[in-house]
Amino acid sequence: MTFSVAITGRPNVGKSTLFNRIVGKRLALVDDQPGVTRDRRMGDGKIGDIKFKIIDTAGLEDAVSTSLEGRMRDQTEQAILEAEVTLFLIDARAGVTPLDQSFATMLRRAGKPVILVANKVEGRQGDAGFYDAYSMGFGEPVAISAEHGEGMVDLRDAIVEAVGEDIAFNEQRAVEDAELLDDEIDPNSEEWPNMEDDLDDEIEPEYDNTKPLSICVVGRPNAGKSTFINQMVGQDRLLTGPEAGITRDSISVDWEWQGRLIKLFDTAGMRRKARVQEKLEKLSVADALRAIQFAEIVVIVFDATIPFEKQDLHIVDLVAREGRAPVLAFNKWDLIKDKQAVLKDLHEKTERLLPQLRGLRTVTLSGQTGKGLDRLMEAIIETDKIWNSRVSTSRLNRWLDEVQSYHPPPAVAGRRIRFKYITQAKTRPPTFVAQCTRPEGLPASYERYLLNELRATFKLPGVPLRLYLRKGDNPYGNRKRNTSK
């Protein structure tokens, strides 16, 4: 097994900057404002020839355990206990502060190896603070600049010495992240399926229920996203509380459900764009949008006490336009008194307000008690099956003949539009390509008719469907007219 390293220190000493440097990506939000990081974030780190799990933590602060800062500190202490070695960062330009000394005592009590790291040593301003760090009692500090990548070789050597070469150079590695989703299709690309091929023997593949699944959880602030993820994984992995907007980064949590590997992504609450003014909140929302783009299933969490706010509908529409597979989760169901009446109203509003996702799966649950989480996972698996489903070309073309005979395409400028062929170009989401005459003249209403019929006939409820129209080649288009008589 690979070893893990936790990064700790007081706020604004550069922990998230060092985390991003070690993982080689801008995963953690970084800002001059202290206290940006709140949850502990894990990533795959690498320095030179050693690989390990790296944990970014919230800044250590003196606070009562019931406050937000106190709960953040509890998360950091948990990360220290889980890690084999701790990187204790101080700001070399500010020197050793009383708060640094206080947390040095806490780290000694934990009994884990500690590497003292003096950050921000670029230039000569950090010299005094670097030498002052010797007074901490952790031996020689490692001088680095996380922003500029200086001192990383020395940090690598210190980590190897702390954990030992046998552990540092272990060949076993953690499981790689789920592979990226297929790229979007360019309607103007020449790399379309050959529509003249005989694909009648095409086999519709079975669903692979052993493949790792990526699930992103989104919603408005204070909808209870982090609370119900904690219930799913069975531990207080994410920071929760009554305050709105606690989550800032998109935090990934590894989990296993019925033997299947699941990667859960908790995201920051998404408010209306007009209300997002602060730079930090803009970064948090952008991070949530990236999480949606790389997820497979997106669970949109509604507050059941105030469902279907305008922002809720915007979020669902955003997920559909990105082509992800959505599932609605009405949280805080334990607070609803007349459950039957409210449930009937929720179903009616779902069908009426979200017609673009007809058959969208909805689940009521309580993040506090955990009731309904099994039904949510069942809905997620069923939606993923549909999102990955493929329809054979022979079935599609028999269907096309039937729908054309029942409801022919309209005439444009006195000429009837005729469909010749249809095939499924890709899955995730199900995407179809149809060949017809004059596709630019086909009304949007007829496209909706085709999509609705596809959804109903081949049982594709609740996921985005895409239909691209392509004009067939005219075999006589390049022939010159004979004008001689």
Secondary structure, 3 states (H helix, E strand, C coil): CCCEEEEECCCCCCHHHHHHHHHCCCCCCCCCCCCCCCCCEEEEEEECCEEEEEEECCCCCCCCCCCHHHHHHHHHHHHHHHCCEEEEEEECCCCCCHHHHHHHHHHHHHCCCEEEEEECCCCCCCHHHHHHHHHHCCCCCEECECCCCECHHHHHHHHHHHHCHHHHCCCCCCCCCCCCCCCCCCCCCCCCCCCCCCCCCCCCCCCCCCCCEEEEEEECCCCCHHHHHHHHHCCCCCCCCCCCCCCCCCEEEEEEECCEEEEEEECCCCCCHHHCCCHHHHHHHHHHHHHHHCCCEEEEEEECCCCCCHHHHHHHHHHHHCCCEEEEEEECHHHCCCHHHHHHHHHHHHHHHCHHHCCCCEEECCCCCCCCHHHHHHHHHHHHHHHCCCCCHHHHHHHHHHHHHHCCCCEECCEECCEEEEEEEECCCCEEEEEECCHHHCCHHHHHHHHHHHHHHCCCCCCCCEEEEEECCCCCCCCCCCCCC
